[in-house]
Amino acid sequence: MQKDDPEAREVDRFILEEIDSVPHLEALLLLWRNKTKKWSTDEMAHSLYVPADTADKILQDLARRNLIASDAAKLYYYEPSSEDKNSLMRSLEDAYRRELIRVSRMIHSKAAPAIREFARAFRFTKDKDKE
């Protein structure tokens, strides 16, 4: 996608604001692609190759952001709220398919400042202990 493309900018904005990790993105896209299916935590864990507790956290994060829905049985599904959202999801899927590395790097780069801050705090504590 071109940087001057409004659709590409909207996809990038969505990724930066709403997607915490690559498994979050992949879970959202799985639910979107399979709109008629309701997913259990175990099914999602199996599809993402992650532990069930990780899949549960991912699904809860996505539901909390109103990107997906869940029912009383704790089954998760994609609930289209508007044609704009469906259009965004199509663009997101296309961007991820065509620009896997760029999208993955964008997601991973979001965590970098927090990790660096944690490392600085640890280094400060360690240096302080030497005194």
Beta strands, then each sheet from edge to edge (+ up, - down):
strand 1: 69-70
strand 2: 76-77
sheet 1: 1+ 2-
end
